[in-house]
Amino acid sequence: MSALGEFRTLRRTRVRRGSGAKREETPDNKAAALFLAPWLVGLVAITVGPMAASLYLAFTDYNLLQDPQFTGLDNIQRMLSDDRLAQSLQVTFVYVVVSVPLQLAVALGLAVLLDRGVRGLPLYRSILYLPSLLGTSVAIAILWRMIFGNEGLVTRFLAHFGYDGPGWVSDPDTALSTLIILHVWTFGAPMVIFLAGLRQLPRELYEAASTEGASRTRQFFSITLPLLTPIIFFNLVLGIIGSFQSFTQAFIVSNGIGGPSDSTLFFSLYLYQEGFTSFRMGYASALAWLLLIIIGAFTALNFWASKYWVFYND
Amino acid sequence: MTDASRTTPRPAPPSLPDPAPASDPDPVRRSGRSARGRVSSVLKHTGLVVVCFLMLYPLLWMVASSFRPNDDIFTDFGLFVDTFDFDHYPTGWDALGHPFDTYLVNSLLVVLGSVIGNLVSCSMAAYAFARMRFRAKPVAFTVMLITIMLPIHVLIIPQYVVYAQIGWINTYLPLIVPKFLATDAFFIFLMVQFIRGIPRELDEAARIDGAGHGRIFAQIMLPLMVPALATTAVFTFLWTWNDFFTQLIFVTDPAKYTVPVALRSFIDAQMTSDFGAMFAMSVVSLVPVFLVFLFGQRFLLRGIATTGGK
């Protein structure tokens, strides 16, 4: 059961408790307080406290040297006329909307291919999974920068076919696609989740479908896909939340700039530049809250839409 | 993910099914397999081998390039090296302000601290959530789940301000201390899931014998939780080793650089000529990840499957 499934369960148990569940015998309040002490301290000092502080800073002008100046809605006004913010939002949206579904489609396709009693499955799975462990590292981002650079492998390879443009990372039209390719390259993690899900599908359904003469394609669309929708949903929600926060790849591939022409200016990267290179920490806090709101909205939208396409077999 | 998995008793942890044991031939599809079936099987394996090769090609090419003379690197697509150049490793090792082992040790310190912190704090919190009854538990549990998804961006600026005031910038405390405070809630959740699979009779028997929560946790739960602890350790290792965002922000003194932040300096303008050295150190930085993957794969897959899908 996943963290997302947990929310559904919580909602149900609350309802159940209302209908007269018996009170627990001896609560362990004291011992629990002890065991939860580190977590509680962390929650207050590392999570909730800073969150509240950044909410306040979002309405201030703050450069770390002078005390924060409360400026009301200035930061929000500034957002509305900030072209680089608009650009970074656009870049990030395109990245999320293209790379997440693409990655999941590849992951699902290979999981289905691997699920059907393929010999050597553990080896294939390991090889395909490995990139997802390396994909967020600086080393791989450097490699990508080189492969798609002006002298890079891909550029030279394409030159054989008459391409004489610059490396993809130095062309504003293609720079973002190198990052999308990098994201798709790390499909191994969702693939493993799909594989685990596929193993839980009831065999009887396939046996019945086979006897009835349903083709494999038909079986995939009528059995596999509907039963996997909770897992697709899980991967989708986590994928979207994660890719909105992508930073390392864009930072390294563009050497911290987000270029060329801001074409790889991920939202996180813009926030980093504002907060930690320009030291506009008030504005950066406002950006952080904007990110939180956007991610929250996307997640809520996902949960709402899930009613129409996710099939829970319970 | 379904509620069904909640009511059906989960298997006891020691026998927790490996989410992906070796392939199990599908009886339905095996039966009546013809020559056509064999052809499609060959096609499938060919396809898989091609995909695997494409996936590994960039990595292998990087390793090959770290042994090639700089002039050959971008003209050679191949994975076999004809002219070996072993100088990139020693050159790269000393190319930055400090020898590369400094950065490796720094990263290792951060990783070790983070692993220990996560193991201690998350297992304690998980035990409380999974086995104790206390006030406001549903609220606390929901809050914990929500923090899993919280983007670090809404926290990092105030954190930076506070750490700057108490002199923690350019120390590893901002990277390690939060781990001792169970801020990686994902691992709490992972362990809660695992503890739920341990039969309650075990701790109830101990309780009847007069053991308190401390003893039950230390002497019964922790030994049974070893697989979940291993998963946590492996993931924490990999995520911390690869983490760039927070290390870039909190560590700005070159002597304190961790591996990712140090590697980053290779792409600063002046350095970009020595590709071989840069690739060599990139390879070095990935060796620990690869080793952990090799030996910890079982725990990685189990972790993904137990918290991920069902």
Interface residues (C-beta under 8 A of the other chain):
Chain A: M1 S2 A3 L4 G5 E6 F7 R8 T9 L10 R12 T13 R14 E24 T26 P27 D28 N29 A31 A32 A33 F35 L36 P38 W39 V41 G42 L43 A45 I46 T47 G49 P50 M51 A53 S54 L57 L64 L110 L113 L114 R116 G117 V118 R119 G120 L121 P122 Y124 R125 S126 I127 L128 Y129 L130 P131 L133 L134 T136 S137 V138 A139 I140 I142 L143 W144 R145 M146 I147 E151 G152 L153 R156 F157 W185 A189 V192 I193 F194 L195 A196 G197 R199 Q200 R203 Y206 E207 S210 P230 I231 F234 N235 I241 F244 Q245 F247 T248 F251 I252 N255 S268 L271 Y272 G275 F276 M281 A284 S285 L287 A288 W289 L291 L292 I295 T299 Y312 N313 D314
Chain B: M1 T2 D3 A4 S5 R6 P19 A20 A22 S23 D24 P25 D26 V28 R29 R30 K44 H45 G47 L48 V51 C52 M55 L56 P58 L59 W61 M62 F74 T75 F77 V120 S121 M124 A125 Y127 A128 M132 R133 F134 R135 K137 P138 A140 F141 T142 V143 M144 L145 T147 I148 M149 L150 P151 I152 H153 V154 L155 I156 I157 P158 Q159 Y160 V161 V162 A164 P178 F180 L181 A182 T183 F186 I188 F189 Q193 G212 H213 G214 F217 L238 W241 N242 F244 F245 L248 I249 V259 P260 V261 L263 R264 F266 I267 D268 A269 F275 M278 F279 S282 V283 S285 L286 V289 F290 F293 Q297 L300 L301 I304 A305 T307 G308 G309 K310
